[in-house]
Amino acid sequence: MKRIIIIGATSGIGEEVARIYTQQGWRVGIAGRRAERLEDLQKTAPHQIEVQPMDVTTEKATEELQLLIEKLGGMDLFLLSSGIGYQNTSLTPAIELSTVHTNVQGFTRLVTAAYHYFQQQGGGHLAVISSIAGTKGLGVAPAYSASKRFQNTYIDSLAQLSRMNKTPITFTDIRPGFVATALLKEERYPLLMKPQEVAAAIVKGLSRKKRRIVIDGRYKILVFFWRMIPQWLWERLPIHNGLT
Ligand SMILES: NC(=O)c1ccc[n+]([C@@H]2O[C@H](COP(=O)([O-])OP(=O)(O)OC[C@H]3O[C@@H](n4cnc5c(N)ncnc54)[C@H](OP(=O)(O)O)[C@@H]3O)[C@@H](O)[C@H]2O)c1
C-alpha cells in the first residue's frame, strides 16, 4: 500500500487531497496545528489515517515528521500544503514576519527533512503547494508573494541538487490560482475554484509525476501574460486581489 504524508491537512486543499488518497486506498499521514481536525479526519478511516499535531514554525516539527513517518511505516509521497497568507496593504510587520516564519522557515524545515528522508531511502516524490502568486511581486501581499517565489526557486534548486547527488527524487511544484478556502478569508476573488476540484487536479498531476502543475487552465493563460508584462509597467498596475 502506498503512503503519503500531507502537512497542512486540517482544512482547505490539503484536507481534500487527504480525502481523495484515502478513498484511493493509500495510507495517509496528516499533520497540522489543529489536533481536533486531524482526529475528525482520522475517524473517517481509522485503519488508513495516521495523525501528528505539528506546528511547522517550531524546531520539533522535524522530529514530529519522523514520528509520523514511523506511524505510517514509511513515506512514498510527501506533500507540503501548510501555508498562511494575508493582504497587507498597511505593511504591518507582524503579518509580514509571521508569513515568512510559516511559508519560508517552516517550509524549508519540512522540505529539507523530507529531502533527507528520501535521500536515505534512495528515492521518493516530494511535492509542495506554492501558488501562481510567486510569478510576480504583488503589492497587496508582499510577504505572501515573495514567500511563494522562494518556494518556487527552492524546489527548482532541489531538483538540480538531487540530480547532482544522483538521488532519484521526483519534484512537483503545484501552483493554484484562487481557491475558496479559509486562506482567502471570505473576501471576493475572481475565477474562484472549489478546493475539491483543485484537489482532484493535484492528485491527477501527482500520479503523472508532473514537475509543475498550474491550476487551472485559465490561470495558465493568466500567468503566461503576466510573465510578459515588463517590470516598469507591472509596478504601475493597481492589482487589488493579489492573494493566491
Ligand atoms: N486558497 C488559495 O486561493 C490558494 C491559492 C494558491 C495557493 N494556496 C496555497 O495552498 C496551501 C493550502 O492553503 P489553503 O488554501 O488550503 O488554506 P487553508 O484552508 O487555510 O489551509 C492551510 C493549512 O495550512 C496549515 N498550517 C498553517 N500554518 C501552519 C503551521 N504553522 N504549522 C502547520 N500547519 C500550518 C493549516 O493547519 P492548522 O491551522 O491546523 O495548523 C491548514 O491545514 C497554502 O500553502 C496556500 O498558500 C492557496
The ligand as an SDF file (V2000), in Angstrom:
LIG
                    3D

 48 52  0  0  0  0  0  0  0  0999 V2000
   -6.6690   29.3510   -1.2670 N   0  0  0  0  0  0  0  0  0  0  0  0
   -6.0000   29.8330   -2.3070 C   0  0  0  0  0  0  0  0  0  0  0  0
   -6.5220   30.6860   -3.0760 O   0  0  0  0  0  0  0  0  0  0  0  0
   -4.6000   29.3650   -2.6170 C   0  0  0  0  0  0  0  0  0  0  0  0
   -4.0690   29.6440   -3.8750 C   0  0  0  0  0  0  0  0  0  0  0  0
   -2.7620   29.2300   -4.1740 C   0  0  0  0  0  0  0  0  0  0  0  0
   -2.0240   28.5540   -3.2310 C   0  0  0  0  0  0  0  0  0  0  0  0
   -2.5660   28.2850   -1.9970 N   0  0  0  0  0  0  0  0  0  0  0  0
   -1.7140   27.5810   -1.0340 C   0  0  0  0  0  0  0  0  0  0  0  0
   -2.3140   26.3490   -0.6980 O   0  0  0  0  0  0  0  0  0  0  0  0
   -1.8620   25.9450    0.5900 C   0  0  0  0  0  0  0  0  0  0  0  0
   -3.0730   25.4860    1.4020 C   0  0  0  0  0  0  0  0  0  0  0  0
   -3.9030   26.6050    1.6610 O   0  0  0  0  0  0  0  0  0  0  0  0
   -5.4870   26.5230    1.6600 P   0  0  0  0  0  0  0  0  0  0  0  0
   -5.9770   27.4270    0.6230 O   0  0  0  0  0  0  0  0  0  0  0  0
   -5.9300   25.1130    1.6720 O   0  0  0  0  0  0  0  0  0  0  0  0
   -5.8060   27.2490    3.0570 O   0  0  0  0  0  0  0  0  0  0  0  0
   -6.2380   26.7190    4.4830 P   0  0  0  0  0  0  0  0  0  0  0  0
   -7.5480   26.0330    4.4210 O   0  0  0  0  0  0  0  0  0  0  0  0
   -6.0980   27.8850    5.3760 O   0  0  0  0  0  0  0  0  0  0  0  0
   -5.1310   25.5960    4.8330 O   0  0  0  0  0  0  0  0  0  0  0  0
   -3.8820   25.9260    5.3230 C   0  0  0  0  0  0  0  0  0  0  0  0
   -3.3110   24.7090    6.0360 C   0  0  0  0  0  0  0  0  0  0  0  0
   -2.0170   25.0650    6.4850 O   0  0  0  0  0  0  0  0  0  0  0  0
   -1.8950   24.6540    7.8410 C   0  0  0  0  0  0  0  0  0  0  0  0
   -0.9560   25.5000    8.5670 N   0  0  0  0  0  0  0  0  0  0  0  0
   -0.9180   26.8610    8.6170 C   0  0  0  0  0  0  0  0  0  0  0  0
    0.0610   27.2570    9.4370 N   0  0  0  0  0  0  0  0  0  0  0  0
    0.6510   26.1110    9.9070 C   0  0  0  0  0  0  0  0  0  0  0  0
    1.7140   25.8600   10.8110 C   0  0  0  0  0  0  0  0  0  0  0  0
    2.3840   26.8550   11.4270 N   0  0  0  0  0  0  0  0  0  0  0  0
    2.0430   24.5760   11.0610 N   0  0  0  0  0  0  0  0  0  0  0  0
    1.3860   23.5560   10.4710 C   0  0  0  0  0  0  0  0  0  0  0  0
    0.3770   23.7310    9.6110 N   0  0  0  0  0  0  0  0  0  0  0  0
    0.0110   25.0090    9.3500 C   0  0  0  0  0  0  0  0  0  0  0  0
   -3.3070   24.7900    8.3980 C   0  0  0  0  0  0  0  0  0  0  0  0
   -3.4380   23.9460    9.5280 O   0  0  0  0  0  0  0  0  0  0  0  0
   -3.5500   24.4570   11.0520 P   0  0  0  0  0  0  0  0  0  0  0  0
   -4.1830   25.8220   11.0400 O   0  0  0  0  0  0  0  0  0  0  0  0
   -4.3770   23.3960   11.7000 O   0  0  0  0  0  0  0  0  0  0  0  0
   -2.1590   24.4570   11.5330 O   0  0  0  0  0  0  0  0  0  0  0  0
   -4.1300   24.2820    7.2440 C   0  0  0  0  0  0  0  0  0  0  0  0
   -4.2380   22.8820    7.2830 O   0  0  0  0  0  0  0  0  0  0  0  0
   -1.1330   27.1500    1.1880 C   0  0  0  0  0  0  0  0  0  0  0  0
    0.2540   26.9610    1.0740 O   0  0  0  0  0  0  0  0  0  0  0  0
   -1.5570   28.3010    0.2940 C   0  0  0  0  0  0  0  0  0  0  0  0
   -0.6060   29.3280    0.2250 O   0  0  0  0  0  0  0  0  0  0  0  0
   -3.8330   28.6620   -1.6760 C   0  0  0  0  0  0  0  0  0  0  0  0
  1  2  1  0
  2  3  2  0
  2  4  1  0
  4  5  1  0
  4 48  2  0
  5  6  2  0
  6  7  1  0
  7  8  2  0
  8  9  1  0
  8 48  1  0
  9 10  1  0
  9 46  1  0
 10 11  1  0
 11 12  1  0
 11 44  1  0
 12 13  1  0
 13 14  1  0
 14 15  2  0
 14 16  1  0
 14 17  1  0
 17 18  1  0
 18 19  2  0
 18 20  1  0
 18 21  1  0
 21 22  1  0
 22 23  1  0
 23 24  1  0
 23 42  1  0
 24 25  1  0
 25 26  1  0
 25 36  1  0
 26 27  1  0
 26 35  1  0
 27 28  2  0
 28 29  1  0
 29 30  1  0
 29 35  2  0
 30 31  1  0
 30 32  2  0
 32 33  1  0
 33 34  2  0
 34 35  1  0
 36 37  1  0
 36 42  1  0
 37 38  1  0
 38 39  2  0
 38 40  1  0
 38 41  1  0
 42 43  1  0
 44 45  1  0
 44 46  1  0
 46 47  1  0
M  CHG  2   8   1  16  -1
M  END
$$$$
